[in-house]
Structures are given as structure tokens and as C-alpha cells.
């Protein structure tokens, strides 16, 4: 489920019913209930008329579970993975975990019908929204269907709700790609130099172990740098 589908069931403390949660996550209500009985999802807050209310943490956790399953992990392995997380883990941190897990998989392009696209997006998309996803290079028309970058679809859907034009999003994506590739080249060069004398099999094994660690480090570093940049920008705005 991008970086997140997730960070919140909405800004301002918005809550979701189980039907809304399932729709946003692109799963069935039965799946949500099953994960709940397995202890993978915390119980909802029970409101008036015994209606359960879910929030951003539920949505982010559900996105992480689905991503772990997509990577081939068994439910028992997912239980162990989630059991190692802090009890007060936030929706933001869960989204970060999902981003790291999703980075292990190669880019996946799927061909979907319009109905399938709506289902995977977790909500019906308007023609204008599909066009905006196209401008982000996430959804490309293909005959009577669409070719979809599955790894970016949910992130793209979340971006639809933000007050940014497709041009701004695309420019931001271009900047991220350019800088991430530059960082990847530098890191790759450093790692190659560090293991130049090792056996090829050892190098492959070390690379497999290093990949998620490096991605985690990059995401964490970028997250903190972005927070500092935003804080400085807001401080300057407040001072003017």
C-alpha cells in the first residue's frame, strides 16, 4: 500500500468506519476483521451505537501488512515483524517502515481495467484524477485499460488530496530521482571499494543485507533533513 497511504485517515483527527478503512486500503472488510482477530490490527475505538472507529495508525498498519504480504511474508512472520515495533509507533513511522519494505521489490507495472484501478486506489477516481495520475507518470492509458506503476499508485492517490499541481508533483519527483541516483552512485562506489578484495559470493550476500539498511538510513536522513528545512522555512515566515 506508497509513503505513504497512510499517514492519516485524514488530517484533523478524522476517523473511519470499517467499510471506509477497507475502501481506503483497497482490501475487503473481511480482511480487516481477519487481521484484527490475528492481533495484527489494534481494536477500533467503539463509539455510539457500538460503531468501531479507525484512524490513521490503523490505515498505515494495514498498508504495511499488505506490503509485507506482497513481499511473500507469512502471517507468522508478519506477526513477528509487527511485534518488534514500539507499542506507540505512529502512522508516520509505519509509513516509513512500509517504504523500506516496498523498496526491496523491483518496479512493478500492471495493466488494470478502470474498475480495477478504482479498487486498487481505494476509491472511485474521476477522469480528472486519472489524468493527474497520468501527469505524474503513474497511470498510462493502454487501450481500454491502464498501465499502472503499482508501487507508486497509493502515494499518487494521496497526493491527489494535496493542494499541489501535477507539474509541481512531477518536478518534485524529478528532483528526488536526480538526487537519489546521485546518492546511490556515491554509496555504491564506497561499498564497492570497501569489499573490493572479497569473494564474489560474499559481496552478493553482503549487498543483500546492506540494501534495506542503506534504504532505511537514506529515508531517515532525508526525513530529518526535510523536517529541519520546513522548520527553518516556517520560522522565517513567522518572523516576517
C-alpha positions as CSV (number, residue, x, y, z in Angstrom):
1,X,0.0,0.0,0.0
2,X,3.4,4.3,-1.3
3,X,4.8,6.7,1.6
4,X,2.7,6.5,2.5
5,X,-1.2,5.6,2.2
6,X,-1.2,6.4,5.0
7,X,-0.1,8.9,7.2
8,X,-3.5,9.6,8.4
9,X,-7.0,8.6,7.9
10,X,-7.1,12.2,7.3
11,X,-5.9,15.4,8.8
12,X,-7.6,16.8,11.8
13,X,-8.2,13.5,13.6
14,X,-10.7,12.2,11.0
15,X,-11.9,8.6,11.8
16,X,-13.0,5.8,9.5
17,X,-15.6,3.1,9.8
18,X,-14.5,-0.4,8.9
19,X,-16.1,0.0,5.4
20,X,-14.2,3.3,4.8
21,X,-10.9,1.8,6.2
22,X,-11.2,-1.2,3.9
23,X,-12.0,1.0,0.9
24,X,-9.1,3.3,1.6
25,X,-6.7,0.3,2.0
26,X,-8.1,-1.5,-1.1
27,X,-9.0,-4.6,0.8
28,X,-12.2,-6.2,1.9
29,X,-14.0,-5.7,5.3
30,X,-13.5,-9.4,5.9
31,X,-9.7,-9.0,5.5
32,X,-9.7,-6.1,8.1
33,X,-11.6,-8.3,10.5
34,X,-9.3,-11.2,9.9
35,X,-6.2,-9.1,10.7
36,X,-8.0,-7.8,13.8
37,X,-8.6,-11.3,15.1
38,X,-5.0,-12.2,14.5
39,X,-3.9,-9.2,16.5
40,X,-2.2,-7.6,13.5
41,X,-4.5,-4.6,13.8
42,X,-5.3,-2.9,17.2
43,X,-9.0,-2.8,18.0
44,X,-11.0,0.2,16.9
45,X,-12.4,2.8,19.3
46,X,-16.0,1.9,19.9
47,X,-18.3,4.9,19.6
48,X,-22.1,5.5,19.8
49,X,-24.3,2.6,18.7
50,X,-21.3,0.3,19.0
51,X,-19.7,1.5,15.8
52,X,-16.0,0.9,15.6
53,X,-13.8,3.9,14.6
54,X,-10.4,3.5,13.0
55,X,-7.7,6.1,12.4
56,X,-4.5,6.9,10.5
57,X,-2.5,4.4,12.6
58,X,-4.9,1.6,11.5
59,X,-4.6,2.6,7.9
60,X,-0.8,2.8,8.0
61,X,-0.5,-0.5,9.8
62,X,-2.9,-2.1,7.3
63,X,-0.8,-0.8,4.4
64,X,2.4,-2.2,6.0
65,X,0.7,-5.6,6.5
66,X,-0.4,-5.7,2.8
67,X,3.1,-4.7,1.7
68,X,4.7,-7.4,3.8
69,X,2.3,-10.0,2.3
70,X,3.1,-8.7,-1.2
71,X,6.8,-9.4,-0.4
72,X,5.9,-13.0,0.4
73,X,6.0,-13.0,4.2
74,X,3.8,-15.4,6.0
75,X,1.3,-14.2,8.6
76,X,3.5,-15.7,11.3
77,X,6.5,-13.7,10.0
78,X,4.4,-10.6,9.8
79,X,3.3,-11.1,13.4
80,X,6.9,-11.3,14.5
81,X,7.8,-8.2,12.4
82,X,5.0,-6.1,13.9
83,X,5.7,-7.4,17.4
84,X,9.2,-5.8,17.2
85,X,7.7,-2.4,16.6
86,X,7.3,0.0,19.6
87,X,3.9,0.0,21.1
88,X,3.4,3.7,20.4
89,X,4.6,3.6,16.8
90,X,3.0,6.4,14.8
91,X,1.3,6.3,11.4
92,X,4.2,8.3,10.1
93,X,6.7,5.7,11.3
94,X,4.6,2.8,10.0
95,X,4.6,4.6,6.6
96,X,8.4,4.8,6.8
97,X,8.6,1.0,7.5
98,X,6.4,0.3,4.5
99,X,8.6,2.5,2.3
100,X,11.6,0.5,3.3
101,X,9.8,-2.8,2.7
102,X,8.5,-1.7,-0.7
103,X,11.9,-0.6,-1.8
104,X,13.1,-4.2,-1.7
105,X,10.8,-5.0,-4.7
106,X,11.6,-4.1,-8.3
107,X,9.3,-1.6,-10.1
108,X,6.1,-3.4,-11.0
109,X,3.9,-2.2,-13.8
110,X,0.4,-3.8,-14.0
111,X,-2.3,-3.5,-16.6
112,X,-5.7,-2.7,-14.9
113,X,-9.2,-2.0,-16.1
114,X,-10.8,1.2,-14.9
115,X,-12.8,-0.8,-12.2
116,X,-9.6,-2.5,-11.0
117,X,-7.8,0.9,-10.9
118,X,-10.6,2.3,-8.7
119,X,-10.4,-0.8,-6.4
120,X,-6.6,-0.6,-6.1
121,X,-6.8,3.2,-5.5
122,X,-9.3,2.5,-2.6
123,X,-11.9,4.9,-4.0
124,X,-13.6,5.8,-7.3
125,X,-11.4,8.1,-9.3
126,X,-12.7,10.9,-11.5
127,X,-11.4,11.3,-15.1
128,X,-9.6,14.4,-14.0
129,X,-7.9,12.5,-11.2
130,X,-6.8,9.7,-13.6
131,X,-5.4,12.5,-15.9
132,X,-3.5,13.9,-12.9
133,X,-2.1,10.5,-12.1
134,X,-1.0,10.3,-15.7
135,X,0.8,13.6,-15.4
136,X,2.7,12.1,-12.5
137,X,3.7,9.2,-14.8
138,X,1.9,6.7,-12.5
139,X,-1.1,5.8,-14.7
140,X,-0.7,5.5,-18.5
141,X,-3.7,4.8,-20.8
142,X,-3.4,1.4,-22.6
143,X,-6.2,0.6,-25.0
144,X,-9.4,0.1,-22.9
145,X,-7.3,-0.1,-19.7
146,X,-4.3,1.5,-18.0
147,X,-0.7,0.6,-17.3
148,X,-0.1,1.4,-13.6
149,X,3.1,1.7,-11.6
150,X,1.8,-0.4,-8.7
151,X,4.5,0.8,-6.3
152,X,3.5,4.5,-6.7
153,X,-0.3,4.3,-7.1
154,X,-1.3,4.7,-3.5
155,X,1.2,7.5,-3.0
156,X,-0.2,9.2,-6.1
157,X,-3.7,8.9,-4.8
158,X,-2.7,10.5,-1.6
159,X,-1.1,13.4,-3.5
160,X,-4.4,14.0,-5.2
161,X,-5.8,15.3,-1.9
162,X,-2.9,17.8,-1.5
163,X,-3.1,21.4,-3.0
164,X,-0.2,20.8,-5.5
165,X,-0.5,20.9,-9.2
166,X,0.7,17.8,-11.3
167,X,3.5,20.0,-12.6
168,X,4.8,20.6,-9.0
169,X,4.5,16.9,-8.1
170,X,6.3,15.9,-11.3
171,X,9.1,18.4,-10.7
172,X,9.5,17.2,-7.1
173,X,9.7,13.6,-8.3
174,X,12.3,14.6,-10.9
175,X,14.4,16.3,-8.2
176,X,14.1,13.3,-5.9
177,X,15.2,10.9,-8.7
178,X,18.2,13.0,-9.6
179,X,19.4,13.4,-6.0
180,X,18.6,9.8,-5.0
181,X,20.5,8.4,-8.1
182,X,23.5,10.6,-7.2
183,X,23.4,9.4,-3.6
184,X,23.1,5.8,-4.9
185,X,26.1,6.2,-7.1
186,X,28.3,7.6,-4.3
187,X,27.2,4.9,-1.8
188,X,27.7,2.2,-4.4
189,X,31.2,3.4,-5.1
190,X,32.0,3.5,-1.4
191,X,30.7,0.0,-0.8
192,X,32.4,-1.4,-3.9
193,X,35.7,0.0,-2.7
194,X,35.1,-1.4,0.8
195,X,34.5,-5.0,-0.4
196,X,36.9,-5.0,-3.5
197,X,39.0,-7.8,-2.0
198,X,36.2,-10.1,-1.0
199,X,34.9,-13.2,-2.8
200,X,32.0,-12.5,-5.3
201,X,29.6,-14.7,-3.3
202,X,30.4,-12.8,-0.1
203,X,29.8,-9.5,-1.9
204,X,26.4,-10.6,-3.1
205,X,25.4,-11.8,0.4
206,X,26.7,-8.5,1.9
207,X,24.8,-6.5,-0.7
208,X,21.5,-8.3,0.1
209,X,21.9,-7.5,3.8
210,X,23.1,-3.9,3.3
211,X,20.2,-2.9,0.9
212,X,17.5,-2.5,3.5
213,X,19.9,-0.9,6.0
214,X,21.1,1.7,3.4
215,X,17.5,2.4,2.4
216,X,16.4,2.9,6.0
217,X,19.4,5.2,6.6
218,X,18.6,7.3,3.4
219,X,14.9,7.6,4.3
220,X,15.6,8.5,7.9
221,X,18.3,11.1,6.9
222,X,16.0,12.6,4.3
223,X,13.1,12.7,6.7
224,X,15.1,14.6,9.3
225,X,16.6,17.0,6.7
226,X,13.2,17.8,5.3
227,X,11.8,18.4,8.8
228,X,14.7,20.8,9.5
229,X,14.2,22.6,6.2
230,X,10.5,23.0,6.8
231,X,11.1,24.2,10.3
232,X,13.5,26.9,9.1
233,X,11.1,28.0,6.4
234,X,8.2,28.3,8.8
235,X,10.4,30.2,11.3
236,X,11.4,32.6,8.6
237,X,7.7,33.0,7.6
238,X,6.7,33.7,11.2
239,X,9.5,36.3,11.6
240,X,8.4,38.3,8.6
